[in-house]
């Protein structure tokens, strides 16, 4: 190769340095910017894919939710069958206590006429309450079994204001108090089935 003059050599070196600087600038400026944009696009795609997957799960769960709702509706209808209904709630209350007393040595003497009232549990609760008082007599243990069976058989009723007293004959000291029937009184709050 022929020797280049000092000017040409300096120009050639400047062109080489400029080319390297231009290539570095393009690499750093354009390529790095494009890589950053590509990474952001990948992140947006992965977020969109997560949203699509969540939407698929929700759509796939729709059938299960429908089945659960049907099961809950049928369970609610079964519960509503045990609720007070109709205009003659006195007969309903008397029959209810008759069924509950089967197998227990409990004498139900008085059942008051059920009065409609507010349940007082939740705001805008869709049910009203039938409130009635039951009085009778029973042996202490029999009353406990009756009460436990009643509350377990009708978990959506509320028994309140239970009064259990020793009879006046047992106070005089004649006879054993464990062998006497004790008078009891209690208030029952039962839900009323809404009109359908």
GUTORFI-565885 format. One record per residue (C-alpha): residue number from 1; residue in one letter; y, z, x. Coordinates in Angstrom, 2 decimals, always signed. Example, Ala and Ser with C-alpha at 12.3 -4.5 7.8 and 13.67 -1.06 7.14 Angstrom:
<nodes>
{node 1 "A" {-4.50 +7.80 +12.30}}
{node 2 "S" {-1.06 +7.14 +13.67}}
</nodes>
This chain:
<nodes>
{node 1 "X" {+0.00 +0.00 +0.00}}
{node 2 "X" {+3.41 -0.77 +1.07}}
{node 3 "X" {+5.78 +1.91 +1.89}}
{node 4 "X" {+8.22 +2.65 -0.84}}
{node 5 "X" {+11.80 +3.23 -0.16}}
{node 6 "X" {+13.16 +6.71 -0.55}}
{node 7 "X" {+14.92 +5.79 -3.78}}
{node 8 "X" {+11.88 +4.25 -5.36}}
{node 9 "X" {+9.74 +7.15 -4.25}}
{node 10 "X" {+12.21 +9.67 -5.78}}
{node 11 "X" {+12.30 +7.65 -8.99}}
{node 12 "X" {+8.52 +7.51 -9.08}}
{node 13 "X" {+8.30 +11.28 -8.57}}
{node 14 "X" {+10.89 +11.82 -11.32}}
{node 15 "X" {+8.94 +9.51 -13.67}}
{node 16 "X" {+5.73 +11.43 -12.89}}
{node 17 "X" {+7.44 +14.79 -13.45}}
{node 18 "X" {+9.01 +13.48 -16.68}}
{node 19 "X" {+5.63 +12.18 -17.86}}
{node 20 "X" {+3.95 +15.52 -17.14}}
{node 21 "X" {+6.81 +17.40 -18.87}}
{node 22 "X" {+6.66 +15.05 -21.85}}
{node 23 "X" {+2.88 +15.46 -22.10}}
{node 24 "X" {+3.20 +19.25 -21.84}}
{node 25 "X" {+5.97 +19.26 -24.47}}
{node 26 "X" {+3.89 +17.12 -26.80}}
{node 27 "X" {+0.85 +19.28 -26.19}}
{node 28 "X" {+2.68 +22.51 -26.74}}
{node 29 "X" {+5.04 +21.39 -29.51}}
{node 30 "X" {+3.14 +18.91 -31.62}}
{node 31 "X" {-0.48 +19.81 -30.99}}
{node 32 "X" {+0.01 +23.59 -31.16}}
{node 33 "X" {+2.06 +23.24 -34.36}}
{node 34 "X" {-0.65 +21.09 -35.87}}
{node 35 "X" {-3.34 +23.63 -34.85}}
{node 36 "X" {-1.34 +26.42 -36.52}}
{node 37 "X" {-0.97 +24.32 -39.67}}
{node 38 "X" {-4.69 +23.58 -39.61}}
{node 39 "X" {-5.52 +27.30 -39.29}}
{node 40 "X" {-3.22 +28.10 -42.24}}
{node 41 "X" {-4.86 +25.33 -44.27}}
{node 42 "X" {-8.30 +26.75 -43.45}}
{node 43 "X" {-7.16 +30.21 -44.58}}
{node 44 "X" {-5.81 +28.79 -47.85}}
{node 45 "X" {-9.07 +26.94 -48.41}}
{node 46 "X" {-11.13 +30.10 -47.83}}
{node 47 "X" {-8.92 +32.06 -50.28}}
{node 48 "X" {-9.27 +29.29 -52.85}}
{node 49 "X" {-13.05 +29.32 -52.36}}
{node 50 "X" {-13.10 +33.11 -52.94}}
{node 51 "X" {-11.14 +32.62 -56.18}}
{node 52 "X" {-13.55 +29.91 -57.30}}
{node 53 "X" {-16.53 +32.16 -56.50}}
{node 54 "X" {-14.97 +35.07 -58.43}}
{node 55 "X" {-14.32 +32.75 -61.38}}
{node 56 "X" {-17.97 +31.61 -61.27}}
{node 57 "X" {-19.11 +35.25 -61.32}}
{node 58 "X" {-16.88 +35.99 -64.30}}
{node 59 "X" {-18.13 +32.93 -66.18}}
{node 60 "X" {-21.71 +33.83 -65.31}}
{node 61 "X" {-21.16 +37.36 -66.61}}
{node 62 "X" {-19.81 +36.14 -69.98}}
{node 63 "X" {-23.30 +35.87 -71.46}}
{node 64 "X" {-24.22 +39.34 -70.23}}
{node 65 "X" {-20.97 +40.72 -71.68}}
{node 66 "X" {-21.76 +39.07 -75.04}}
{node 67 "X" {-25.25 +40.61 -75.05}}
{node 68 "X" {-23.81 +44.04 -74.14}}
{node 69 "X" {-21.23 +43.75 -76.91}}
{node 70 "X" {-23.90 +42.84 -79.47}}
{node 71 "X" {-26.01 +45.83 -78.35}}
{node 72 "X" {-22.99 +48.16 -78.60}}
{node 73 "X" {-22.15 +46.78 -82.06}}
{node 74 "X" {-25.69 +47.36 -83.33}}
{node 75 "X" {-25.69 +50.87 -81.85}}
{node 76 "X" {-22.37 +51.60 -83.59}}
{node 77 "X" {-23.79 +50.34 -86.91}}
{node 78 "X" {-26.81 +52.63 -86.48}}
{node 79 "X" {-24.50 +55.59 -85.81}}
{node 80 "X" {-22.34 +54.69 -88.82}}
{node 81 "X" {-25.46 +54.88 -91.01}}
{node 82 "X" {-25.54 +58.65 -90.38}}
{node 83 "X" {-21.87 +59.07 -91.30}}
{node 84 "X" {-20.50 +60.29 -94.61}}
{node 85 "X" {-19.91 +57.56 -97.15}}
{node 86 "X" {-19.08 +56.85 -100.76}}
{node 87 "X" {-17.15 +58.80 -103.34}}
{node 88 "X" {-19.75 +61.57 -103.73}}
{node 89 "X" {-19.71 +63.16 -100.29}}
{node 90 "X" {-20.95 +66.47 -101.74}}
{node 91 "X" {-24.36 +64.97 -102.49}}
{node 92 "X" {-24.38 +63.37 -99.06}}
{node 93 "X" {-23.58 +66.71 -97.37}}
{node 94 "X" {-26.22 +68.58 -99.38}}
{node 95 "X" {-28.90 +65.97 -98.59}}
{node 96 "X" {-27.88 +65.97 -94.93}}
{node 97 "X" {-28.35 +69.72 -94.65}}
{node 98 "X" {-31.63 +69.47 -96.55}}
{node 99 "X" {-32.95 +67.00 -93.97}}
{node 100 "X" {-31.63 +69.10 -91.09}}
{node 101 "X" {-33.22 +72.28 -92.46}}
{node 102 "X" {-36.74 +70.86 -92.61}}
{node 103 "X" {-39.01 +72.90 -90.34}}
{node 104 "X" {-36.59 +75.83 -90.07}}
{node 105 "X" {-36.59 +79.11 -91.96}}
{node 106 "X" {-32.94 +78.77 -92.92}}
{node 107 "X" {-31.64 +79.39 -96.44}}
{node 108 "X" {-28.56 +77.34 -97.16}}
{node 109 "X" {-26.82 +79.07 -100.03}}
{node 110 "X" {-23.39 +77.45 -100.28}}
{node 111 "X" {-22.14 +74.01 -99.31}}
{node 112 "X" {-18.50 +73.45 -100.16}}
{node 113 "X" {-17.19 +70.12 -101.37}}
{node 114 "X" {-16.22 +68.02 -98.35}}
{node 115 "X" {-12.51 +67.48 -97.96}}
{node 116 "X" {-11.08 +64.47 -96.19}}
{node 117 "X" {-9.04 +65.27 -93.13}}
{node 118 "X" {-7.88 +64.01 -89.78}}
{node 119 "X" {-10.42 +64.05 -86.96}}
{node 120 "X" {-7.75 +64.98 -84.43}}
{node 121 "X" {-9.54 +63.49 -81.43}}
{node 122 "X" {-7.61 +60.38 -80.48}}
{node 123 "X" {-4.48 +58.62 -81.63}}
{node 124 "X" {-5.22 +55.74 -84.03}}
{node 125 "X" {-8.87 +56.84 -84.33}}
{node 126 "X" {-10.39 +54.54 -86.99}}
{node 127 "X" {-12.41 +57.26 -88.74}}
{node 128 "X" {-11.49 +60.03 -91.12}}
{node 129 "X" {-13.36 +63.31 -91.27}}
{node 130 "X" {-15.30 +65.06 -94.00}}
{node 131 "X" {-14.83 +68.79 -93.47}}
{node 132 "X" {-17.10 +71.22 -95.29}}
{node 133 "X" {-18.29 +74.79 -94.96}}
{node 134 "X" {-21.95 +75.81 -95.00}}
{node 135 "X" {-23.08 +79.38 -95.67}}
{node 136 "X" {-26.54 +80.85 -95.76}}
{node 137 "X" {-28.92 +83.24 -94.11}}
{node 138 "X" {-31.50 +82.90 -91.36}}
{node 139 "X" {-33.31 +84.84 -88.72}}
{node 140 "X" {-31.34 +84.86 -85.48}}
{node 141 "X" {-33.73 +82.65 -83.50}}
{node 142 "X" {-34.34 +80.32 -86.42}}
{node 143 "X" {-30.60 +79.84 -86.85}}
{node 144 "X" {-30.28 +79.01 -83.14}}
{node 145 "X" {-33.08 +76.43 -83.37}}
{node 146 "X" {-31.59 +74.98 -86.56}}
{node 147 "X" {-28.15 +74.71 -84.97}}
{node 148 "X" {-29.53 +73.11 -81.79}}
{node 149 "X" {-31.59 +70.59 -83.78}}
{node 150 "X" {-28.62 +69.84 -86.05}}
{node 151 "X" {-26.26 +69.20 -83.13}}
{node 152 "X" {-28.86 +67.10 -81.30}}
{node 153 "X" {-29.77 +65.16 -84.46}}
{node 154 "X" {-26.14 +64.47 -85.32}}
{node 155 "X" {-24.23 +64.33 -82.01}}
{node 156 "X" {-21.19 +62.76 -83.65}}
{node 157 "X" {-20.60 +65.76 -85.91}}
{node 158 "X" {-18.76 +68.83 -84.78}}
{node 159 "X" {-19.81 +72.36 -85.72}}
{node 160 "X" {-16.99 +74.86 -85.45}}
{node 161 "X" {-16.00 +78.37 -86.57}}
{node 162 "X" {-19.54 +79.73 -86.57}}
{node 163 "X" {-19.75 +83.21 -88.00}}
{node 164 "X" {-22.99 +85.17 -87.70}}
{node 165 "X" {-23.03 +88.78 -88.87}}
{node 166 "X" {-25.51 +91.62 -89.22}}
{node 167 "X" {-26.33 +92.39 -92.83}}
{node 168 "X" {-25.08 +95.67 -94.27}}
{node 169 "X" {-28.64 +96.97 -94.84}}
{node 170 "X" {-29.38 +96.88 -91.11}}
{node 171 "X" {-26.33 +99.01 -90.35}}
{node 172 "X" {-27.83 +102.10 -92.07}}
{node 173 "X" {-30.68 +102.25 -89.61}}
{node 174 "X" {-33.46 +101.26 -92.01}}
{node 175 "X" {-35.67 +98.54 -90.62}}
{node 176 "X" {-35.43 +96.58 -87.41}}
{node 177 "X" {-32.44 +94.28 -87.04}}
{node 178 "X" {-34.64 +91.65 -85.35}}
{node 179 "X" {-36.60 +91.26 -88.60}}
{node 180 "X" {-33.59 +90.79 -90.90}}
{node 181 "X" {-32.05 +87.57 -91.99}}
{node 182 "X" {-28.46 +87.34 -90.87}}
{node 183 "X" {-25.74 +85.76 -93.00}}
{node 184 "X" {-23.99 +82.83 -91.35}}
{node 185 "X" {-21.10 +80.54 -92.05}}
{node 186 "X" {-19.94 +77.44 -90.20}}
{node 187 "X" {-17.58 +74.53 -90.65}}
{node 188 "X" {-18.90 +71.02 -90.09}}
{node 189 "X" {-16.62 +68.10 -89.28}}
{node 190 "X" {-18.40 +64.80 -89.94}}
{node 191 "X" {-17.03 +61.32 -89.51}}
{node 192 "X" {-16.61 +59.17 -92.63}}
{node 193 "X" {-17.93 +55.62 -92.45}}
{node 194 "X" {-15.05 +53.16 -92.91}}
{node 195 "X" {-15.17 +50.73 -95.84}}
{node 196 "X" {-16.77 +47.48 -94.80}}
</nodes>
